[in-house]
Amino acid sequence: MTTAEVTRGPGGPVPDPPPQQPPVQGVPPLPGVQQFQSPPPYPQSSGLTGPAAAPTGTAGPAGTAAPAGLGAPAGTADPAGLTGGAESLVGPASSLPGQPAGFSPELARRDIPILHRLVNGHPLVWLDNGATTQKPRQVIEALAGFYGSANSNIHRGAHTMAREATEAFEAGRAAVARFLGAASPDDIVFVRGTTEAINLVAQSWGRANLGPGDDILVPVLEHHSNIVPWQLVAKETRARVVPVPLRPDGRIDLDAYADLLSMRTQLVALSHASNVLGTVPPVREMTALAHRYGAKVLVDGAQAVAHFPVDVQDLDADFYVFSGHKLFAPTGIGALYAKPEVLRGMAPWQGGGNMIESVDFTRTTYAPVPHLLEAGTGHISGVVGLLAALNWLTSFDRDAVTAYETALMAHAQQALSTVPGLELLGSAPDRIGVLTFTLAGHDPAGVAEWLDRDGIAVRAGHHCAQPALAHYGLASAARASLALYNTPEEVDKLVASLQQLQQAG
């Protein structure tokens, strides 16, 4: 059976795919994976952000502010071209109401190799960005370049490649600090991702600072990674985890939050953007209120950092965490920011190499933070890839990207409202492009399987946010989540496929 014979859609069968496009340099196509030809480059246009621009951006959602650009610090090496940048070719912005000039998704799409493959005979429509984002060629090439010409362990090495690898690793730390608006690279600890960062804080800071009768406030909105670690440490310390309820529209009930705060509150753990409802809470205001009671605040930025600029000093967060793989970077790398006075008070969570100054059988002395909390060999190539991803993302005008995503979200909400029996969860006014929904008469997993036949990738299940779904009386739902490389046409394909599913019964 040919590809055309198994293709569904209102337009009937599509022709067989064109020949494979050339693979990204150093990245051969996977066996059996079809690719479709990218459209020819758009002509050069004026007035749009170029590849070398260092964005200065203004405030995004929840009053965040954009820090300066992310080039490696002067004097650091860039072995094998690890930093990368966006393509200089630009295209016309998609026509969406309320979207200013300055960004087109084609600026990003031409850099993402996987968006040029076919799935079940259809061009891939990647709407599972809440689970992970796709990687630009600059990140892929940075990883290949590191392993091909600069691979070495870091710190304490006397040879050239050890120095180069160390410089690249520490340039990544400096880039993360600038990206988050931190005062110093020493405020940044590298971890595997958001989950490990929260567990690190729970076990290092939490064990030392929580005790019987203490409260940890956690909104019902949270991902399991921002609930379970606090339950574990609360059990150890005899503290308690106190849920903060939601309003019907998916916003945190701020009146209830204010009532729950007390001198017993030692920590508030909340997300900067919800992975299941897209809600963006007023983090700065909630943090300020918590600080009046002497409580610390941890902010889960996993879903936020790819969508709008973040300034941890402006938020006044005590801890801020994120995962690289949701920021166009490799899996297995992430970062923890902590205020320096808080970080200096944290004890080692794991012991081993890299986090020590000297060891004998009578006494061990430890390295200063952040190395104190980075036992063993870190994910060096992951940091290299994260550095490339940050440089790629911030080569765009981030305010224009945020405006585009906001307009795309509005288009998606309007378009999905035309699907019979579809109900979107949450209607908070401040939110990112997360569209979690149910479809009358269809199991969410069945919806996701149907969409996959059309090459459309969405997520189905509880999204590691069971309390948030239970707020709506649900155990599972389907979720389409947007990123800067998604287009109105892809949203329309999603809607068309869902309408066909309803028509098919």
N, C-alpha and C positions, 0 to 999 in steps of 0.2 A: 504494500500500500504506500502511495506517495505522500509527501507532506501535505500536498494540496487536498488530497482525499480525506484527510482527517481534520481539516481546518473548519471551524464553525464560525458563524458570524452573519450579520445581516447582509454583508456584501458578497456572500458566497465564498467559494474556495479562492485562495490566494495562489499566485504562481509560486513555483519552486524558488527557494532562496537563491540570491545571486552568489557568485563565488566568494570564498572566504576572503576577508580583508587581511592585509599583512598583520602579523602579530606585533604586539608591543615589543620593542627591542629587548632581547634577553628573556622574554616571557612567551614560550611557545604555547599555541592553543592546546586545550585538553583534547585527548582523543575522543572523537565522536561528537564533539560540541560544535554545532553549527554557529556561524556568525553571519550577520548581515552587513552590507556595505554602509559605512557612514555617509551622510550627505556631504556634498562638497563644502569646503569652508565658505563661510560668509565673507563678503568683502570687508576690508578694514573700515571701521566706523570711528568717528571722533566722539569725544565726550564721555567714553566709558573707561572703566578702570583697566589699566594695563598690568602686565605681569610683575613689574618691579615696584608698583605703588605700595607704599607702607600706609595702611589705613589709619586714620585717626578717629573715625566714627564718633557718633554722639549717642545719647541714651537709647537703650532698647527697652524691652518689656521690664516691668518691675523696677524701673529707674536705674538699670545697670548702665555702665559707661564703658566705652571701648578703650583699651590701652593702646600704646604705640605699637609700631610694627615689630616683626619677629625675626629679623635677620640675625645671624649668629653674631655674638659679640666680637668687636674688633680684635684681631690677633688670634682668633681661633681657627683651626684648620677645618677644611671642608673636603675630606678625602672622598674621591669618587663622585663629587658633585652631589652631596647628600641633601642639600637644602631644597633644590627644585623651585618651581613656581608655576603659575598658571600660564596657559597659552596666551599669546598676544592677539590671536584672531578673535574677533568678537562678532556677535550676530545681533539682529534686532530683538529687542525685548518682546516676550510674549504679550499679547494684548489682553490685559486683565484690568478691570476697573480698579482704580485706586493705587495702581502700581507706578511709581516714578521711574524715569529713565535711569540707567546706570547699571542694570544687570539683566542678563538673559540666561535662562537655564542652559542654553547651548554653550555658554562660556565654560560651564562646569562639565557638561555631558561629553564634550570632545576629549576630555582628559580621563574618562572612566571606561576602561576597556570592557568590563563585563556588561555594560549597558549595550554593547554591540553584538551580543550573542542572541540566539534564538532559543526559546523554551517551548517545546511541543509545537514547533513550526511557526511560532509567533515571536516578534521582537519582545525581549524581556521588558516588563513593566515592574520595576522594583518599588513596591510600596510596603516594605517590611523594614524601614529604616529605624523604627523604634527598637528592633531586635539587634540590628547591626547595619552600618552604612557600608556602601561600596567604596573601593579604594582607587584614587587617581593614579595614573601611570607614574607620577612623580614619587609616590610612596613605594610602588612596586619596584621602580628602578633604584630608589635609594636602598631598599633591602638587598637587591641583587648587587648593587655597587659596593655595599659594605662587605657582604660575604665574598665578593669577587676580588676586592683589592684592599680591604682595610680591617679584616676580621682579626680581632685580638681581644684578650681579656683586658680589663681596665684597672687603673689605679696601681700604683707601686711598680709598674713596669718601666724598665730603663730603656727599652728598645723603641725604635721609631713608630712601629705600628701600635704599640701599647699607648704611646703618647697621642697618636692620632685618634685611636678609639676612645681614649679618655676625654679628649677635647670634644669629640662629637657627642659623647654621652652628656658631658656637662653643658655643652651648648644647648642640648635638648632640655636640660633642667632650667637653664636661663630663659629659654623660649616659653616654657610652661609658666614660669613666674610672670613674664610680661603678658602672656595671654590672659592670665587670671588677674592681673593688676596687683600681684604680690610685691611687697617691698624688696624682697631679696630672693635669689635662687635657693638660699639656705632654708627657706620656708617650705620647700617642695620635697616630698618624699615619693620616690617611684615605687609603685605596687603593681600587682597584676591587673587591677581594675577597681571599680567602685566597691564591689563586694569585699575584696581584701582590705581596701582602705577603711571601710566601716568596721570590719572585724578588728583591724589593728587598733583603731581608736577605742573600740569597746573593751578590748583586752588590755591595752596599755594604759590609756587614760581612765577607762571605766573602772577597772579593778582597784585603782588607787584612789578614786574619788567618789565612788558610790558606796552606800551602806544601807542598813536597815531603815525603812521608812522613806527613803529618797524616791523621787518621782522622775521618770523619763517620759516626756510627752511626745507622742508619735501620732500624727494625723492618720485617719483611716485611708487617706489617699495613697499611702506609701507602698513602694515596692517591697517584696519580702526581704530583700537585702537590707532594708532599713527598718525592719521589724525584728527578724529572728536573732540577729546578733545582740540586740538589746534584751530580748527575752533570755538569751543564754547568760549574759553577764548579770542580769537582774536576779536570776536564780542563784548564781554564785554569791552575790552580795546582799541578797534579801531586799533589794530595791524592787520597785514595781513599774511596769510599763503601762502608761495611761493613754488610751486612745482619744484623739481629738476628733469629734464628729464632723461630718460634711453637711452642707446645705443641699437641697434637692438639685441645684444646678451644677454640683460638683466642686463648688468652692469650699474651702475650710471655713467652718463656723467660727468666726473670729470672736464673737461674744462668748461662746463656750470656751475657746482657747484662753481668753482673758480670765475667765472664772476658774479654770483649772490651774493656772499658774499660781505658785505660792512659794514660800521660803523653802518648801520641801523639794521644789523642782531643781534638779541639778543639770539636766540636759533637755534640749528640744532638738529632735531629729526630724527634718522635713526636706522634701524634694523641692528643687527650684522649678521643675516642670514635671507633671505627672506622665508616666508612661502609658497610662490606660485612659485618662480623660483629657490629657493635654493641659490641664489647669496650671497656670503660673501664679503661685501664691504671692502675697505681698511680703517677700522675705525680709526686706530691710525693716519694715514696720514690726513684723513678728520678732525679729532678732532684738530690736531695741526694747520691746516690751519684756522679753525674756531676761535681758541684761539688767533690768530694774530689780529683778529678784536674784541676781547673782548667778543665773543659769548660763551654761555654755550652749552654743547652737552649732549643730552640724548640718550642713546643707548638701544634699545629694544632687549634684549637677549633671548626672549622666545624660539626662534628656535635654538639658538646657544649652550646654556649651556649643553645640553645633548650630543652634538656631538664633542666638543673640549674644552680644558681647556681655562679658561678666567682669565685674570689678569687686574682688573680695574685700578690699579695704572700704569701698563704698557701702557694701552690704554689712560690713562689720562682723562677718562670720568668723567664728572661732575655728571651725574646720570646714573645708570645701573639698569634695571628692568628685572624680569623673573617670570614665573609661575611654581609652583611645579608640576602641573599635566602633564606638558610636560617634566618633569625630573624624572618620575617614582614615584612621590610622590602623595599624595591625591589632590583632587580638593579643591578649595577654599582657597588655601594658596600660597603666593608668597612673593617676597621681593623687596624692593627698596634700592639700595645703593646710597648714595650721599656723595660727599666730605664733610668733617666735617665743614669747614667754610661756605659752602652753606647750609648744613642742619641746622646749628645753626641760620641762618637767615630766616628760613621758619616759617611762622605763622601757628597756628592750622588750620586744615581743618574741623575737626569735634570736637565737645565738648562733654564731659561726664566724666565718671569715668576713672581711670587709667592714664589720661593725666594731672592731676592736683596735686598741692601741698596742696592748701587750697582754700576753697570756702566760701564766705558769700555774702550777698546781696549788698555789697558795693564794693567788690574787689575780684578777683580770681587770684591766682598765679599758674603758670603752672610747670609741671615736666620738666626736661631737655629732650632733644632729646636722644634716639629715642622715648621715651614714650610719648612725646608731640604729636606725630603724630599717636598714637595707641589708640584712644579713645575706651572705652568699653572693654568688655571681648573679647580677641582675639581667633583665631582658635587654641586653645592649642593642641588638638590632631593632627591638621594639621601640626603644627611645629614638633611634635614628629614623625609623618610620614615622613616629609621632612628630618629630621635628619637621620632617618633610610635609606631613599633613597640616601642621599649623601654618607653615609658610604658604602652602597652597590655599588654605581657607582664607587666610588674612590677606592674600593678594587681591581678593575681591573687596568691593565696597560693602562692608557688612551691614550698614544701614539699608542699602539698596537690596541686599539679600533678604534681610528681615522683612522689608516692605513687600518684596516679591512673594515670600512664603505666606505672609498674611493675606495677600490678594488671592493666592492659589488656594489657601484654606477656605476663604469665603466662596470662591468658585465651587470648591468640592462640596461644601455644605449645601449650597443651592442645588447643585446637580444631583446629589444623593437624595434630596427631598422629593425628587421625581420618581424614585423607585418605590413601587407599592409595597407596603408592609415593612419598610426599612425604618428603624428607629435608632437615631444617634444618641449616645450616652454623653451627658454633660453639656452644659451650655454656658460655662463661665465666660465672662467677657474677655479676660486675659488668658490666652492659651496658645500653644504651639500646634503645629499641623498633625494632630493625632485624631483619627476618626474611628472610634470604636463603636460597633453597631451590632444590632440583631436584625435578622430577616425572618419575618413571620413564616412559619411552616418549614423552616430549614435549620438544621443543626449547624453551628458555626464551622465545625470541621468540614462538613459537606460543602458549605459555601466556599471555603478556602480551596478545596479540591476542585470545584467547578471553575473557579477563577484561574487556577493553575493550568487548566487545559487551554486557556487563552493566553498563557504566558504571564499572568498577573500574580505576583507574589504578595500575599498578605499573611498575617498571623492569626491563628485561632486558638482559643483556650482561655486559661485564667490570667495569662500575661504576668504571672508572678505578682499579682495584686488582688488576691482573693477578697480581702476585706472591702476594697473599693467596689468590686463587682457585686458583692453581697449587699452593699448599700442600695443597689438597684434590684435586688432580688434575683441575681443571676449567678450562675456558676461558671459560665464561659460566654465569650463573645468573639466576633471577628474584629480585626483591627487593620486599617490601612494607615500608614504613617508616612509623612511627606518629608522630603529633603530638598535642598536647593537645586538639584538636578532633575527633579520631577517637573512635568509639564501639564498644562491644561488638557492637552490631547490624551495623556495617560489617564488623567482623572476621568475623561469622557469614555475611554475604553473600559475602565472599571464600572462605570454606571451602565454602559451598554450591556456588558456581560451580566451584571446583576439583573437588569430588566429581562434579558433572555432567560435567565434562571427562573424568574417568576412566571414568565410566559410558558416555560416548559413544565411548570408545576412541580 
